[in-house]
């Protein structure tokens, strides 16, 4: 559970085309860390009318182009959003994660933090919450949906959600850092088994950071073989209506629809955006927004 400490900090008016939306930063306290999110209420809307909880990808933030632009485009279409910054173990984090900061976070922290935001939204009286995530955030949203069947959650949207395989992870680490993944993973698991999960390791390659430090439990969390990191493997456990959006030119993640079971392809909606890469830049993001609006408003 979370402890609510404060929420409205500063509010200002966003001019979005001919529409006017109210934006403000909200904060909550979760396990001793301040979490923050950018709330954009569409013109004439209140949180009680419903809101979309939006989660970014790996080591990213809520002001990156794909997230900020989605908030604007959705507000134009009367959809309010709360784009959160995952803490990644940093108090009141803003902006991209700095690789010089030692990694103390875990992959599953995101699920716990999204749950904390859902608790807060429910405490504010919000009864209709949709959830959406991009890339790793999409996988983490799927993880949340698979493990928490909340009455307040109405629909889910996964935008280019992450895929995973042990072989791909092993080869990817070797290619990026020219070192075997087993070298750091075996050392990390040994430290955790010895009761030293918080012991710092490095400098080493970790996620996207070439020369970084990370705790043993962080290394284990991000590199432990776990089929739940592969979004298609989570789909059978999801009971809420779900929209999955992919780009034909995405070279970052694998094809979700191709890996999904026949049953999941029948009960969920899959959309392929022709020509779009992993970040759906420019007009491709407008197409994404159109699909999301149609999905959420029908």
C-alpha positions in Angstrom: 0.0 0.0 0.0 1.1 3.5 -0.5 1.1 6.6 1.7 -0.3 9.7 -0.1 1.8 12.7 0.8 0.9 15.3 -1.8 -0.4 15.6 -5.3 -1.1 19.0 -6.9 2.2 20.9 -7.3 1.8 23.2 -10.2 -0.9 23.3 -12.8 -0.8 25.0 -16.2 -2.8 25.1 -19.3 -1.7 23.1 -22.4 -2.8 24.5 -25.7 -3.4 21.5 -27.9 -4.8 22.5 -31.2 -8.1 24.2 -30.5 -8.4 22.3 -27.2 -7.3 23.2 -23.8 -6.1 20.6 -21.3 -5.0 21.0 -17.7 -1.6 19.4 -16.9 0.0 19.0 -13.5 2.6 16.9 -11.8 1.4 14.6 -9.0 3.5 12.7 -6.5 2.9 9.9 -4.1 5.2 8.1 -1.6 5.9 4.4 -2.1 8.2 2.4 0.1 10.1 5.5 1.1 10.6 6.8 -2.4 8.7 9.7 -4.0 7.1 8.7 -7.3 5.9 11.4 -9.8 3.7 11.4 -12.8 2.4 13.9 -15.4 -1.4 14.2 -15.3 -3.1 15.7 -18.3 -6.9 16.1 -18.0 -8.7 16.6 -21.3 -10.8 19.7 -21.6 -13.9 19.5 -19.4 -12.8 16.2 -17.9 -12.2 15.2 -14.3 -10.3 12.1 -13.0 -13.7 10.6 -12.0 -14.5 10.4 -15.7 -11.7 7.9 -16.2 -8.0 8.0 -16.9 -5.3 6.1 -18.8 -2.2 5.2 -16.8 0.8 5.4 -19.2 4.2 3.7 -18.6 7.5 4.4 -20.5 10.2 1.9 -21.6 13.6 0.9 -20.4 15.5 3.5 -18.4 13.3 6.2 -20.0 10.9 8.8 -18.7 7.5 10.4 -19.1 8.8 13.4 -21.1 10.3 11.4 -23.9 8.7 12.2 -27.3 6.5 9.1 -27.6 4.9 9.5 -24.2 4.5 13.3 -24.2 3.1 13.4 -27.7 0.7 10.6 -26.9 -0.6 12.6 -24.0 -1.2 15.6 -26.2 -2.9 13.5 -29.0 -5.1 11.7 -26.5 -6.1 14.9 -24.8 -7.3 16.2 -28.1 -9.6 13.3 -28.2 -11.1 13.7 -24.7 -8.9 11.0 -23.1 -7.1 12.0 -19.8 -3.8 10.4 -19.0 -1.4 10.0 -16.1 2.1 9.3 -17.5 4.3 8.0 -14.7 8.0 8.0 -14.2 9.2 4.7 -12.8 11.6 5.4 -10.0 14.3 2.9 -11.0 15.3 3.3 -7.3 15.8 7.0 -7.6 13.8 9.4 -5.4 11.5 11.7 -7.4 13.3 10.8 -10.6 13.0 13.0 -13.8 14.6 12.5 -17.2 16.5 9.6 -18.5 18.3 7.3 -16.1 22.0 8.3 -15.7 24.3 5.4 -16.2 26.7 6.8 -13.6 24.0 6.1 -10.9 24.4 2.6 -9.5 21.5 0.4 -10.4 19.5 -0.7 -7.3 16.2 -1.3 -9.1 14.6 -4.5 -10.3 12.4 -5.4 -13.3 9.4 -6.2 -11.1 9.6 -2.8 -9.2 7.6 -1.4 -12.1 4.7 -3.7 -11.4 4.7 -2.7 -7.8 4.9 1.0 -8.6 2.0 0.8 -11.2 0.0 -1.0 -8.5 0.8 1.9 -6.1 -0.5 4.4 -8.7 -3.6 2.3 -9.1 -4.1 2.4 -5.4 -3.8 6.2 -5.4 -6.2 6.6 -8.3 -8.8 4.4 -6.6 -8.4 6.5 -3.4 -9.2 9.6 -5.5 -12.4 7.9 -6.5 -11.4 6.9 -10.0 -13.5 3.8 -10.9 -12.4 3.4 -14.6 -8.7 3.1 -15.3 -7.1 2.0 -18.5 -3.5 1.0 -18.6 -0.9 1.3 -21.4 2.8 0.8 -21.7 5.5 1.1 -24.4 8.4 -1.4 -24.9 9.6 -2.8 -21.6 6.8 -0.8 -20.0 4.4 -2.7 -22.3 5.6 -6.0 -20.9 5.4 -4.6 -17.4 1.8 -3.6 -18.0 1.0 -7.0 -19.3 2.6 -8.5 -16.2 0.4 -6.3 -14.1 -2.7 -7.3 -16.0 -1.8 -11.0 -15.7 -1.3 -10.9 -11.9 -3.8 -8.3 -10.7 -7.4 -8.6 -11.7 -8.7 -5.3 -10.4 -12.3 -4.2 -10.9 -11.0 -0.6 -11.5 -9.0 -1.7 -14.6 -11.1 -1.6 -17.7 -8.8 -2.1 -20.7 -5.2 -2.5 -21.6 -3.0 -1.3 -24.4 0.5 -2.7 -25.2 2.6 -0.6 -27.6 5.5 -2.6 -29.1 5.8 -4.6 -25.8 9.0 -6.3 -25.0 9.8 -9.9 -26.0 12.4 -12.1 -24.5 14.2 -15.4 -24.9 17.1 -16.8 -23.0 19.1 -17.3 -26.2 18.4 -13.8 -27.4 19.3 -12.3 -24.1 22.6 -14.2 -24.0 23.6 -13.4 -27.6 22.5 -9.8 -27.2 24.7 -9.2 -24.1 27.7 -10.8 -25.8 27.2 -8.6 -28.9 26.7 -5.4 -27.0 29.5 -5.8 -24.4 31.8 -8.5 -25.9 31.6 -10.5 -22.7 29.5 -13.5 -21.8 26.4 -12.8 -19.8 27.1 -15.9 -17.6 30.1 -14.1 -16.2 28.1 -11.5 -14.3 25.0 -13.5 -13.8 26.7 -16.5 -12.1 28.6 -14.1 -9.8 25.3 -12.2 -9.0 23.4 -15.4 -8.2 26.2 -16.6 -5.9 26.1 -13.3 -4.0 22.4 -13.4 -3.6 22.6 -17.1 -2.4 25.2 -16.0 0.1 22.9 -13.4 1.6 24.5 -10.4 -0.1 21.8 -9.2 -2.5 22.8 -5.5 -2.0 26.5 -6.0 -2.8 27.5 -3.7 -5.6 29.0 -5.2 -8.7 30.9 -3.6 -11.5 31.9 -1.6 -13.5 30.2 -3.8 -16.1 27.7 -3.7 -18.9 24.2 -3.5 -17.5 21.0 -3.1 -19.6 22.0 -0.1 -21.8 24.9 1.1 -19.6 28.4 0.1 -20.7 30.3 1.0 -17.6 28.0 0.8 -14.7 27.5 -0.6 -11.2 24.5 -2.7 -10.0 23.6 -4.7 -7.0 23.6 -8.4 -7.2 19.9 -8.6 -6.9 19.4 -6.1 -9.7 21.6 -8.2 -12.0 19.6 -11.3 -11.1 16.3 -9.6 -11.6 17.0 -8.3 -15.1 18.9 -11.3 -16.4 17.2 -14.2 -14.6 15.5 -16.5 -17.2 11.8 -15.8 -16.7 9.2 -16.4 -19.4 7.1 -13.5 -18.0 9.6 -11.1 -19.7 8.2 -12.4 -23.0 4.9 -10.6 -23.4 3.2 -13.4 -25.5 3.7 -15.8 -22.6 1.7 -13.5 -20.4 -1.3 -13.1 -22.7 -3.1 -16.3 -21.7 -3.2 -15.0 -18.1 -4.8 -11.7 -19.0 -8.6 -11.4 -18.5 -9.1 -7.8 -19.5 -9.8 -6.6 -23.0 -6.4 -5.9 -24.7 -5.1 -4.0 -27.7 -1.6 -4.8 -29.0 0.0 -2.4 -31.4 3.1 -3.2 -33.4 5.2 -1.6 -36.1 6.2 -3.5 -39.2 9.8 -2.0 -39.1 10.4 -2.5 -35.4 13.8 -4.1 -35.0 13.9 -3.9 -31.2 11.2 -6.4 -30.2 9.8 -9.5 -31.8 6.4 -10.0 -33.3 3.7 -10.4 -30.6 0.9 -11.6 -32.8 3.1 -14.2 -34.5 4.0 -15.7 -31.1 0.5 -15.4 -29.6 -1.6 -18.5 -29.4 -4.6 -18.9 -31.7 -6.9 -18.4 -28.8 -5.2 -15.1 -27.8 -5.3 -13.9 -31.3 -9.0 -14.5 -31.4 -9.8 -12.8 -28.1 -7.5 -9.8 -28.2 -7.1 -7.1 -30.8 -3.8 -6.8 -32.8 -2.9 -3.9 -35.0 0.1 -3.6 -37.2 1.2 -0.1 -38.2 2.8 -0.3 -41.6 6.2 1.3 -41.9 6.5 2.2 -38.2 9.6 1.5 -36.1 9.9 0.9 -32.4 9.2 4.5 -31.4 6.4 5.3 -34.0 7.9 8.6 -34.9 6.0 11.5 -36.6 2.7 10.5 -38.4 3.0 6.9 -37.2 2.3 8.1 -33.6 -0.9 9.8 -34.8 -2.0 6.5 -36.2 -1.3 4.9 -32.9 -3.3 7.5 -31.1 -6.2 7.0 -33.5 -6.2 3.2 -32.7 -6.0 3.9 -29.0 -8.8 6.4 -29.1 -11.1 4.0 -31.1 -10.3 1.2 -28.7 -10.9 3.1 -25.5 -14.0 4.9 -26.6 -15.8 1.9 -28.1 
